Amino acid sequence: MIETNSNRPKLQKFLANAGLCSRRKGEEWIQEGIVSINGKQAQLGERVCPETDIIKLNGKRVQLKNLPPVTLIVNKPKGYTCSNEDEHAERLIFELLESKYRGIRLFCAGRLDVESEGMVVLTNDGSLAHRLTHPSQNIRKKYKIELNIPLNTADLSSFINGEVIDDEFLKIDEIKPSKGKSLRSNKLDIFMSHGKKREIRRIFFHFGYKVKKLRRVSIGGLGIRNMSLGQSRMLKKEEIDLLFPKEVS
């Protein structure tokens, strides 16, 4: 069989499959100029032959390893940063893991900001991370938030219709009252099938609210019920499947 260019993986996918990062982070590394192919600086969109090309990251060769896939969920407490390396962070989410997982290069498949709590998926499976973070998957996430003041229901349509804020279109998919509360409360359930950086906090701030507390409680059909703050656990295959919408036949 003759290998065509389309049979070769894109460089960012190769980096993700090597367990180094998500595809998005791989794209950032390529754009930063720290990835090379056969001695030449790599360009975004290039495809590689893993068997013959010499790919280096910061001068160190990257090779695929037959690592078993590892996927965990963590109930992240406030104060932990979702990053492998951050010189400005006081604490990283990976510090919460059991020692047996700390030698595995994992990365976050969808982040929470340092002030937020709740469910985060960590994995060394680049394809899984890509599926979890790609907008086309339409994965519904549920958040519980607490505002500084009760919601004015006259603002509901503004949140649902969305607004351009700092050159980005931000919106909330659905807002429901928390159990036992009304919509005219400061405690709400928020549903999102997308997620730009600090999107919930930014759009509420734009309309005059401050999010005092934000906790992600589920991704797709999988939640963190009965998990204490800081706890992590390995996911089974059937639980990973729950993260994604069911296909309609």
BABATOR-511170 format. One line per 5 residues: number of its first residue (from 1); their letters; for each residue x, y, z of C-alpha. Coordinates in steps of 0.02 Angstrom, whole numbers, plus 50000, padded with zeros to 5 digits. Layout:
// BABATOR-511170
NUM	a	X/Y/Z | ...
//
This chain:
// BABATOR-511170
1	mietn	50000/50000/50000 | 50069/50169/49950 | 50064/50295/50092 | 49982/50458/50045 | 49998/50622/50136
6	snrpk	49821/50603/50203 | 49870/50439/50287 | 49995/50532/50395 | 49937/50612/50557 | 49946/50799/50579
11	lqkfl	50089/50851/50691 | 49977/50910/50834 | 49888/50741/50834 | 50057/50652/50839 | 50109/50756/50991
16	anagl	49943/50715/51077 | 49959/50529/51036 | 50132/50533/51114 | 50045/50582/51277 | 50125/50753/51288
21	csrrk	49977/50869/51271 | 49806/50900/51197 | 49796/50939/51011 | 49757/51120/51051 | 49913/51135/51159
26	geewi	50013/51050/51022 | 49955/51184/50900 | 50015/51317/51022 | 50186/51234/51034 | 50202/51227/50845
31	qegiv	50156/51411/50830 | 50283/51453/50966 | 50419/51375/50858 | 50476/51244/50985 | 50435/51093/50875
36	singk	50544/51033/50731 | 50531/50900/50597 | 50693/50829/50528 | 50791/50979/50589 | 50674/51112/50520
41	qaqlg	50551/51217/50619 | 50378/51139/50604 | 50230/51230/50529 | 50050/51215/50585 | 49956/51088/50479
46	ervcp	50108/50984/50430 | 50087/50796/50426 | 50219/50675/50487 | 50273/50496/50464 | 50299/50431/50643
51	etdii	50411/50289/50582 | 50537/50393/50484 | 50522/50577/50532 | 50624/50646/50676 | 50510/50757/50780
56	klngk	50583/50858/50921 | 50505/50965/51057 | 50624/51092/51134 | 50767/50993/51057 | 50715/50825/51131
61	rvqlk	50653/50688/51015 | 50471/50636/51031 | 50427/50455/50996 | 50264/50362/51014 | 50255/50244/51161
66	nlppv	50132/50103/51182 | 50063/50175/51343 | 49900/50107/51410 | 49763/50240/51406 | 49729/50319/51575
71	tlivn	49577/50430/51604 | 49531/50501/51774 | 49404/50623/51842 | 49449/50744/51981 | 49335/50846/52092
76	kpkgy	49445/51000/52087 | 49444/51116/52238 | 49461/51304/52223 | 49641/51362/52216 | 49710/51229/52098
81	tcsne	49765/51272/51921 | 49723/51155/51776 | 49897/51148/51701 | 50050/51035/51698 | 50167/51182/51719
86	dehae	50132/51359/51777 | 50265/51459/51867 | 50132/51578/51933 | 50019/51443/52004 | 50024/51403/52188
91	rlife	49951/51229/52165 | 49922/51118/52013 | 49778/50996/51991 | 49899/50852/51964 | 49958/50870/52144
96	llesk	49790/50797/52196 | 49822/50630/52112 | 49879/50470/52196 | 50065/50441/52181 | 50041/50297/52057
101	yrgir	49974/50420/51928 | 50104/50556/51951 | 50231/50472/51837 | 50107/50471/51692 | 50101/50623/51578
106	lfcag	49918/50673/51590 | 49833/50832/51531 | 49667/50917/51559 | 49529/50882/51433 | 49435/51042/51470
111	rldve	49488/51160/51608 | 49413/51254/51754 | 49485/51419/51811 | 49580/51426/51975 | 49431/51500/52070
116	segmv	49310/51364/52014 | 49275/51191/52081 | 49212/51028/52012 | 49233/50896/51879 | 49389/50892/51770
121	vltnd	49442/50750/51654 | 49627/50706/51650 | 49694/50587/51517 | 49845/50533/51417 | 49732/50488/51270
126	gslah	49752/50627/51143 | 49605/50572/51035 | 49489/50567/51185 | 49545/50739/51242 | 49513/50807/51067
131	rlthp	49337/50736/51063 | 49298/50806/51235 | 49354/50982/51192 | 49296/50998/51011 | 49138/51104/50993
136	sqnir	49064/50986/50863 | 49037/50854/50997 | 48905/50964/51081 | 48943/50893/51253 | 48824/50965/51384
141	kkyki	48902/51019/51548 | 48809/51066/51706 | 48870/51198/51829 | 48802/51257/51995 | 48833/51441/52027
146	elnip	48803/51565/52167 | 48785/51750/52124 | 48812/51903/52232 | 48630/51956/52203 | 48471/51865/52150
151	lntad	48443/51845/51963 | 48329/51972/51881 | 48223/51863/51767 | 48212/52008/51644 | 48395/51969/51604
156	lssfi	48362/51788/51553 | 48341/51822/51368 | 48504/51920/51365 | 48600/51770/51433 | 48516/51645/51316
161	ngevi	48529/51754/51160 | 48709/51797/51199 | 48817/51951/51181 | 48981/52000/51100 | 49100/52036/51245
166	ddefl	49283/52080/51217 | 49264/52028/51033 | 49195/51856/51080 | 49016/51796/51068 | 48967/51727/51239
171	kidei	48804/51644/51288 | 48722/51527/51412 | 48628/51377/51341 | 48505/51357/51483 | 48474/51427/51657
176	kpskg	48370/51334/51786 | 48335/51364/51969 | 48433/51256/52090 | 48331/51124/52181 | 48209/51205/52301
181	kslrs	48244/51379/52234 | 48161/51495/52109 | 48238/51584/51960 | 48235/51743/52065 | 48373/51667/52172
186	nkldi	48560/51688/52179 | 48585/51499/52165 | 48562/51430/51989 | 48600/51281/51878 | 48688/51326/51715
191	fmshg	48702/51215/51561 | 48833/51240/51425 | 48882/51138/51272 | 49031/51250/51236 | 49154/51344/51345
196	kkrei	49266/51490/51308 | 49389/51547/51440 | 49296/51601/51598 | 49138/51618/51491 | 49011/51601/51632
201	rriff	49098/51726/51744 | 49124/51850/51603 | 48946/51853/51537 | 48870/51870/51711 | 48991/52011/51752
206	hfgyk	48943/52098/51590 | 48762/52102/51646 | 48801/52165/51821 | 48824/52007/51923 | 48973/51929/52010
211	vkklr	48990/51740/52016 | 49040/51704/52195 | 49049/51516/52174 | 49056/51403/52020 | 49057/51214/52023
216	rvsig	49048/51095/51873 | 48948/50943/51927 | 48933/50842/51767 | 49000/50819/51591 | 48883/50730/51471
221	glgir	48797/50593/51569 | 48933/50573/51700 | 48939/50669/51864 | 49040/50683/52023 | 48905/50636/52147
226	nmslg	48979/50555/52304 | 49155/50621/52263 | 49231/50734/52394 | 49332/50889/52349 | 49508/50838/52297
231	qsrml	49460/50658/52261 | 49505/50575/52096 | 49467/50406/52020 | 49498/50305/51863 | 49358/50293/51736
236	kkeei	49297/50131/51661 | 49261/50121/51474 | 49073/50127/51501 | 49095/50285/51605 | 49200/50367/51469
241	dllfp	49060/50328/51347 | 48939/50423/51461 | 49038/50583/51432 | 48975/50592/51253 | 48799/50617/51185
246	kevs	48712/50458/51131 | 48703/50437/50943 | 48527/50438/50875 | 48500/50290/50759
//
